[in-house]
Amino acid sequence: MLLDQERCYRAVASRDARFDGHFITAVRTTGIYCRPSCPAVTPKRHNVEFLPTAGAAQQRGYRACRRCQPDAVPGSPDWNLRADLAARAMRLIADGVVERQGVPGLAARLGYSERHLNRVLTAELGAGPLALARAHRAHTARLLIETTPLGMADIAFAAGFASVRQFNDTVREVYGVAPTTLRTEAGRRGGTVPAVAGTLVLRLPYRRPFDADGLLAFFAARAVEGVESVEDGTYQRTLRLPHGAATVALDLTPTPRNGHVVATLRLADPRDLGPAVARLRRLLDLDADPEAVDAVLGADPDLAPAVAAVPGIRLPGTVDGVETALRAVLGQQVSVAAARTAARRLAAALGERLPPGLAGDGPDLLFPTPEVIAERGAEVLTGPQRRIATVLGLATAVADGSLVLDPGCDPAQLRTTLCALPGVGPWTAGYLAMRLLGDPDELLATDLGVRRGAAALGLPSDLAGLTARATGWAPWRSYAATHLWRAMPVTTSKRRTS
């Protein structure tokens, strides 16, 4: 990834927080790397270099600044904006694939050799997959050290380290102090959050502005009873994670938000913390760059009022690509309410209950696996036979491995594979690219709700006219579609956004 060095230095000199997470500032004279908005004295230009990732900085021997905490910022929006190998790899690394399957597993998931993957990531991101995964483990460890009362040995294994010694050495190398010192410093800053037994309370940072109300409304309209709920500004749901089940409560009320969302997690296995955080960030689109989005969309005079009314709009993502795909197919050509009812019946019949201690007072039902749906779905699914066949076909394709739905998918290949399945069309493929991959540039121009929203705003509502007008909204057409859905007249009874 080529960085404009002079533009980066201007951002650092002005301590511009908008660039936090976009690049790393590494200071040669101190051996420290910082976020662009670090309040420390601005280093001289010839003493700094700008790097794309924390992994690249650590690879060069820099340690993280304990004052500005460069890893405690939203991630780069490039991983969604770009659809290349490096971006796909970064999404899978954040999901913990290297810890679970090693670099060979990561390369296999991406469809490339280890050598080629290492070469591309080193050229694009300044570090290979092992170094990038190590940086991710270090960040997860710091998060646990500073926000939970877990013992250091438990933190080491939860963060993905192979041993306590490796954990201690990495923390000392990356942060310059022992793990216990990080915890002491966090206590002095008031950074620790009192934890209820069995829970982890985390702060998930985002870039402002942040349209939390829109996300809450989206989730509330589609909440499947038992699996998820929205109440008093908090979204709760169950999770299937690599090592076990979990539940989360995301507080999206205005009062506690100060550049972060508070997430309360209950995990069956602490090793799932890293993947859980990565998936929750994708669910809420927390790594988006809202100012860049609003600047492009707001330049259209007909779209500008909607952008001004809802600054910082987000794309609702997913914590489970398979669940979202199955629910999208269930909701094809029906209203949101009908899709929710169908998903509720399926979950109630084939889902799994959580142990009482894990569920707490919230949702306690896991959405059924594709294997179970493929085997028993015909017994419980109702409606048109073609839709039932499509749901069963999708579940079977995932169960037998012929269809992979994870954040490392190639967008073009995902669309092609989905559209090859009987009953799955371009709308569903585009919708899943938006929610599963965070594709920022999918207009869904054939969607009835998008076209009615366009008409309500005085934009062309015919397919050709809307598509032509939307060329000026690139590369943020998914966000434009979200604005158009929001503008759709409320009297519309059917809306293909299940």
Phi, psi and omega in degrees: 000120179273128180253141174282101188298321181290321178295320177298318182293324177297322178295320179292317181298328180265001182051048185280108184293344180296339182265357178301130182092343180279325178204171181245138175259117180251125184257115185296322186288334180254343183072024184242145172245146188225168168279158182302330184269014181308132183285356180295166179302133182296124180290159177293150186303319184284353180262002184236154168226153184246130187234152186283335185217159174296325178301321178295320179295315180295324178299329181269006175091009177277151174246156185288141175292127180276352179276310183263350178048074186295344178270355180262046180228163174303149179287176180288132175290351181298332186291340172263323182294323179267144179244019184275182184299318182297317180294318179296320179296318181296323179295321180286325176298317178296332179277002174085019183296321181296320179296325184272323189235357181074177179296323176301321178293321178297314180298319180295319179297329182269346177083027180228165176284158178300318182298315181294319179299314180298319181295316182293314182293322178296318180291320186275321190242359175083003181200154178278177184298324179295317180293322179293320178292324178297319177297322178294319177297319179298319179295316179298319179298314179298320179300316180290319180300316189272343186237000180226161176269012181301146174292159185295325178294318178296320179296319182303312183283328177295326181281352177102008179282149182281339181205163177294323180297316178298320177299311181298316181296318181293315180298317178297320182289319184281321185251353175080003180217168178287157178306321181296327178292321176300318180294319179296316180296321179297321178297322179293325179281352185076025185277342181283148180248124178304129185252140171280147182307131177086004183236158171238128180249117187236154173253124181252107185287155176215167175268138179275154356285165186221115183274076179293325182299321179295320177295316179300317180296320179298311182292322181297319182293337186245005186298125179269119183305133181092327180266323183207162179203156174230123181208130177052043176077011180240130176259124179239146176198164173270158183225141166259118182242168188304326184250001180162186181273168179199167170228155178218147171236121181252113182276108182250018176286153185294325190301308185280352184283124175219060184084011178206158173254134178273124180244126176252113186250141167239118185246136172289330181222120183297343177295346181273004182299310182303307177301323180298314180297316180299318181288324178292324177296320177291323180302318184262003180055045186286344180267007180294158175251087189295329180292321178294319179297310184295328181295318181288310183291325180290347179284344176276120186299330180279333179270340186304317180300323179293321179293319179294326181286329182229076177289148176072032180297146183239156174269116176298125181261216181208151172260354183207102184298324181292315178301314182296320179296315180295320179291326177295318179292321176300329185265005180298129173066018176230170181287164177301317181297318179294322178295320179296319179297317180296318180293323179297316180296319180296316181294318181296324183279322189240354181286170180248139177278143176278156170300143184306322182293335181275325184285324186066223181263003185259200179305146184226020185236127175272134176300140185298150179285159178297328179298316180292319180294318180298324183277320189237000184301325181297337180286333189242339182288141177234168179110195181302139182298328180295320180292320177300316180297324180293316179299314180295322179295319178295314180299319180295318180297321177289317183297323182269002175087000180284344176232123178249129180237089177216170185293352178270004181296146170283125186304315181295318180293322178299314180298316181297314182295318180295315182292342177282346179280135179302129177089354179254121184249183182301325180299311181297319180297317179293319178299318179289328175298322177295311189276322182278316184260351184068026181304117185277357191233039178250110185282329187055053186294340179279351182292130182297320179296320178299316183289323177290324175295321177299317179298321180295333180265003180082015177268161176301136181249355174279156187302311183294316182294317181292320179297318180294316181296326185286350179300330179283353180265355180297146003263034187240034185291336175296321178291324176297318178300323179295320175297319182292321174301319181295328182275352183298136179305137186291346181283350180296129186270334181239140184210114187277065176224054187289000000 
